[in-house]
Amino acid sequence: MTFSYKQYEQAAPPGSVAPGASDKLLFEETFEGANPFSTAHNLETGDWQYALQYVNSPVYRGRKAVRFEIREDQPLVKNGKRSEVTIVDAVPDKNRWYSFAVYFPSDGFATDSEQEIISQWRQRPDYHLGEDGGSPATALRVKRDKFILDVGYNAKQVSDGVAPGGRKKIELGAVTKNTWHEFVFHFVHSYGEDGLVEVWHNGEKILTHKGGNMYNNVMLPKWKIGLYKASFKHGTSEVSKRIAYFDDIRVGSEKAAFADMTSGAQTARKE
């Protein structure tokens, strides 16, 4: 079967201001407005209907959320099986906050031994030094119904991935289905000892990780959310589709604090 498709890479209009922008909150998307993701950096989705939809249920807060879906038999998007949105391009300051709520339906997110990425902090390789594209140093993954924070770094100026011994896979808890999960991340983006990742899940702080979390590249990471599954390209997954809902997406500056990034929910919400 032949599919026609288009990869969207829609930059925010010049001079546009992200919803909720302030000296603390740089970006906020609640999906309550007329043009969702209009100030996100770009969209990496196909133009088929199921890839990206705005829905009335389930929702975390307000009346709308966004639904992502990828399938094993879908065409490639940027050489992968993905439906993702780059919320912000390479950040200008290493001290940044990120948050979102995510929901996994039991009928669209069956257990799989192959992982997927739902959030990633990805850097532009230093092409002028001979580097090529590769995996993100740090990403939030799901595998066997567990949230896993995959944290890596490489201090070498020219590298082809995470340094030997420089990666840690940190389990953050169970992926309970039909339930909203709110995550807040505080980063000091660095490939050195001053690096920091703090994580809150449903209002509770669950991780403080110190040390490197990126590559020694010119550009700091950009931030993406959605679904990306490498095993769909290689035909090794036990499932054929992935569905996830996101809501209440925020980016905070170095002046932000946890209270600026959370809706105040202290426990997972079920629909």
N, C-alpha and C positions, 0 to 999 in steps of 0.2 A: 504494500500500500504506500502511496506517495502522499506526503503531507506538504502543504505550503505553509511557511511560517515567517515571522519577522522577529528579530531580536530588538527590543527596545533599549536604547541607551539615551534616555531623555534627561538632559541636564536641566536644573532649575532655571527659570527665567532670570536674565540678568537683573540684579538689583532686588530680587525677591527676598523676603524675610521669612524664615521658617516660622510656622505657627508657634506662638508661645515664647518666641525668642526674647531673651533678656540677658543680663550679665551673668546669670546663673543657669538658666534653661535656654539652650541654644536651639533646640529642635523639639517639637512635640507634635505627634500625630495621633488623634483620637478617632478619626474616621467619621466625625460628625459633620464636617464641612462638605461643600459641593465638589471639591477637587482633591480627593485623597492623594497623598504622595506627590503633590505638585511641587514641593520644594525639596523632595528627596533628590540625591545626586543623580541616580539613574535606576532604571528597571532592567533586569535581565530575565525576561520571561518570553515565552512564545505568545502568539496572538490567538491561540486556541482558547476556547471559552473557559475551560476548567483551570487553566494555569494560575489565574489571579482574579478573584471575585470579591466584591464588597457585599457583606451579608448582614442580616438583622438578628441572626441567631447561629451559634452562641455569641454572646458579647461579654466582655469583662466589665466595662463601664460605659454608660451611655446607651446608645441604640444601634451602633454599628461596629463591625470588626472587619478584618481582611482574612480571606481564605486562600491558602496556597495549596496547589496539588501538583505532583509530578508522577509520571508513569514510566514504567520500564520501556514501553514501546513508543514513547514520544520522540520527536526529533531532538537533535542536539541543540542546545543553546550555549553559545560560547564554548563549544567543544565538550559540553557536559550535560548531564540530565539534571536540570535545575529550574527553579522558579524563585528568584531572589530579588531583593531590592537593596541597593547601596544607599544607606540612609545619609551618610556624610562621606565626602571624599577624605583624603589624607588629612588628619587633624593637625592643626598648627601648634598645639601645645601637648606635651606628653602627659599632663594631668587631665584626665577626662572621666566622665560618668556616662553610663549607658543603662537603659532599663526597658523592659517590655513584659507583657503578659502573653502566655502561649497556652494553647489548648489542643489536646490530641484526642480525636474521636476514636472510640474502640473499633468502629467499623471501617476506619480509614488509616489506622496506624497499628497494624498487627505486629507482634513481637518478631524481630529479625536479628540474626547474629551478625549481619553486616551493618555498619554504621552509616549515619547521615550527619550532615552539618546543619544546624538550625541558626547559628550565629557565628560570624567569623570576623576577625580583625586581620585584614590582609594588606600587605604592603606591595608597592610597585617595585619590581626588581631593579637593580642598578644596571640597566641594559648597557650603559656607556662603559661599564667595567667588565662586560661579558657575561653577566648573570642572565638566567632564563627564568621563566615563570615556574612556580612550584606550589607546594601546599602552604597554607597560612601557618605562621608560627603558633598562633593561639586561636582556638575555636571551641565552641560549645557543641558537643556531639551527643547523639543518642545511639546506644547499642544495647541490645537485649533488655530494653525497657529501663535503662539507667541513663541518667544525665552524666556526662563525662566532660570535664574541662580538660582539654588537651593543651598544655602550656609548654612552649619550647622557645629556644633562643639560639643565636649564633653571633658571637662577637667579632668573627672574622669579617673584614671589609668586603671580601668576595667569597660567596658561599653558594652551595647548591642545595641547601636545606638546613634543618636543625643540626646543631653540633652533636657529635657522639656523646651520649650521656646527658644531653641538654634538654630532654623532653620528659615531662611528667604527665601521667594520665590520672586525674583526680576525680573520683566518683562523688557526685553531688546529691545522689538520692534517686528514688524511684520515679519513673515516668507514669504516674497514675493517669488513667484515661478518663475522659468526660469530666475533666476538672481543670480549672484555670490555675496556672503556675505563674507567679510574678517573680522575675529576676531583676536584681539591681547589681551592676558591676561598677567598681571604681578601679581605674587603671592609672598607674604611672608607667607609661609605655617606655621600656628601656631594654637594652640587651645586657645591662650591667647589674651590679648588686643593688642599685637603687630602685630596680623594678618592683612593682607591687600590683597584685590583683586581689581585691576584696569582693566577696560575693554574698548577697542576701537572697534568700528564697522565702517567699511569702512572709516577708517582714523580719525573718530571723537571720542573723549573720551566721554563715556556715563555713566561710573560708577566709583566711588571710594567707596569701602566698607571696613570699618575698623572693626576689631574684629576677633574672632575665625573662622576658616574655615576647621578644620580637627579634628581627634581624638587624644587623648593622647596615642599614640602608639609608639613603639620603632622605626618603620620604617616610614619615610616620604612617601608621596603619589607617586605612579606611574601614568603615564598619558596615557589614552586610547582615541582613536577616532573611529568613525564608527557608527553602529546602534545597539541598544539594546532596546527591547520592551517587558516588562513583561506581558502586557495584551495579547500578542500573545500566551503565554503559558497558560493563564487562560481563553482564549476564550471570552474576554469582549470587544475587539476592534470593531470599526465600519468599519474598513478597513481590507484588507487581505495581503497587501504588503507595503513595504517601500523601496524607492530608494533614495540614496543621493550620490553626487559626492564630492570628496575632492581634493584639490591641494595645493601646496606651504606650506608644513608643516614644522614648525621650533620650536626648543627649544633653548632658550637663557640662558646664565649664569647670575650670579649676576652682571657681568660687562656690560651686554647688556642694550640697551635702545630701545625705541619705534622704532627708525629709523632702527635698526638692524632687526626688526621683521616684517616689512611691505614691500610689493612690491612697495608701493608708490601710489596705487590706492586710490582715495579719494571718489569715488562713486561706487555703485553696478554696475557690468557689466552684461549686458544681452547678450544672445546668439541669 
